Amino acid sequence: MKVSKKPVQRVKHVPQRTCVGCREILPKRKMIRLVRTTEGVQVDPTGKLAGRGAYLHDRRECWERALKGALAHALKTTLTVDDYRRLEEYMSTLPVEAEVVGTGE
């Protein structure tokens, strides 16, 4: 008597990260990575730059909250004037209100 084995369905692992601004946990790919490098703190669009990283939503309110101190704490550094200028410049391109995904109601 032959017993047939069913192949095991593997669930793909989705890395999760916490937004420094609002502390919400989301998939890593849906967030913007910031990285501390020798040149200062910068946005990492590839997600692969070497250095200590932190993640933020693409919402301006999260960025504003993070720039008040949470980001510097997460990156274990002190943000310079250039860092603030660069990050605020990037923040100005973000939507003020987050896109609301349908809740099914």
Order of alpha helices (4+ residues) and beta strands (2+ residues): beta-beta-beta-beta-beta-alpha-alpha-alpha
